[in-house]
Amino acid sequence: MFSALRKSLQSQPSAQQIQANVLAGLTVGVIALPLSMALAIASGVPPQHGLYTALVAGIVIALSGGSKVNISGPTAAFVVILLPIVQQYGLGGLLMAGFMAGFILIFMGLGRLGKFIEIVPYPVTVGFTAGIGVVIATFQIKDFLGLQVAAVDGHYLAKLAALIQALPSVDWREALIGALTLAILLVWPKFRSKIPGHLIALLVGSLSAYLLSLGLSEFSVATIGSRFSYSLDGLSGSGIPPLLPQFEWPWNLPGADGTPLGLSFELIRQLLPAALTIAILGSLESLLCAVVADGMSGKKHNPNDELIGQGIGNIVAPLLGGIPATAAIARTAANVKSGGSMPLASVVHGLFILLSILLLAPILSYIPMASMAALLLMVAWNMSEAKHFVRTLKVAPKDDIIVLLLCFSLTVLFDMTIAVAVGMGMAAMLFIKRSVSLTQAAAIEDSHEGYQLPDKVMLYDINGPLFFGSAQKALKTITSVRPEVRVIILDMTEVTLIDMSAIVAMESIAKDLEQRKIGLVINGLLPRMILKLRRAGIRKHSGSVAFSRNLEDSFAIANKML
């Protein structure tokens, strides 16, 4: 645990490195500030909960995790998971699910499952991230165009139909602000300025909203202040409360019906699937982010420590109003490019968020919702990885294209959890299919590798892994031999794996051949695999079964059996 922090302290950073990390943290803080609010809104909760997440989880995970440069907080990948939880269980249910996910992440880290996350196939990852991007982008159309939609509920197609029906209600002022914000987000990177484009875009969007409201008694466009309000300890207002996050157990917070959830086994049972989904996606996102960051920074993360750190952060954050968090690739990349090289940068980023809450809350309330929607449209486009999606369609094998499209479609039309589960299952079946094709068994009756076969001896050359998918295919022909054959030699020099299905098949073959008084010589099998066969009881047939190291010994044993 805490490996990133320990390594950073042991390296004895110089004053120049500390300064670079402070500046990197400030840069990332400017980027994370609007993103955290936008992602919280997209997840169905007030914007301050996104800020609390970046503040608390960003600091805690950086100090307790296994990556020196990861920046954690709310991410776009979580939106499609969190929004249904909020709709069904309210804010309290969401924080409770995140709290539970934290413990699952810790167990995953303690169980050293960090390396296993890397086995998720590329088409599955690209498929569900592209699907998430499409869903997020679709949900932003309402605020981007100022549509008058009573409710956007139900499945994706129903939501899309509701948005299309509401298109005649477009508010030109909202659309203009959204378009200006989006244009700046698209154009600003070309200037190669050190000032983040998010900041400039939101400033222009807010200024446009102000100019469009001149002469009116109140803002004519929806803003964070007009959309959200708060009431804490007798203090009420609009927008974001300029207060430190308050400690509260998640089960004491209101559910979807407005009443406190209450801690119960039934609540835990209902939220467990959501918590598992959050933990699995969080582990995927954080470790993929760490791998990308390693390539950019030249550093090496500890995947199991990173999972534990993510778990600790997701346990602490909900206690202070934070929604589920994980490492964010965009913010982490900005951190590395800005000179971040140790957890100090993430701590500074969290402290910047804290000061923004205390000092800039009234100003943040003037940010238009159309600008926030434009920001999320950019996030959705970036996470969709359209170039990788199209490239995969062009160059990938047919089976991988099927997996990609399946994951994408299921994510958009149904649920990301279903998409990942089905995608992983489909990828596993295709992998088994390919592996089965690598296993071959050929009957040889005359000569093999320069050796002439004795009379009444038949040799089978078996290559590849013998597992549940290939064992029956490779071994089924061995039992059907000519009547005059008295000894069978299995050349298994190139067999790389034997599982329980293959062991049972081998045992069945040995018993069948023994009953028919046919000897069996197993050649070239690795010692660890021979041990497995003997443990399974094949050694009990010692009169009719023998093991050899090479073909010369096999033929000598076969002659003795004859």
Buried (B, 14 or more C-beta within 10 A) or exposed (E): BBBBBEBBEEEEBEEEBBEBBBBBBBBBBBBBBBBBBBBBBBBBBBBBBBBBBBBBBBBBBBBBBBBBBBBBBBBBBBBBBBBBBBEBBBBBBBBBBBBBBBBBBBBBBEEEBBEEBEEBBBBBBBBBBBBBBBBBBBBBBBBBBBBEBEEBEEEBEEBBEBBEEBEEEBBEBBBBBBBBBBEBBBEBEEEEEEEBBBBBBBBBBBBBBBEBBEEEEEBBBBBBBBBBBBEEEEEEBBBBBBBEBEEBBBBEBBBBEEEBBEEEEEBBEBBBEBBBBBBBBBBBBBBBBBBBBBEEBEBEBBBBBBBBBBBBBBBBBBBBBBBBBBBBBBBBBBBBEBBBBBBBBBBBBBBBBBEBBEEEBEEBBBBBBBBBBBBBBBBBBEBBBEEBBEEBBEEBEEBBBBBBBBBBBBBBBBBBBBBBBBBBEBBEEBBBEEBBEEBEBEEBEEEBEEBEBBEBBBBBBBBBBBBBBBBBBBBEEBEEBEEEBBBBBBBBBEBBBBBEBBBBBBBEBBBEBBEEEBBBBBBBBBEEBBEBBBEBEBBEBEEBBBBBEBBEBBBEBBEEBE
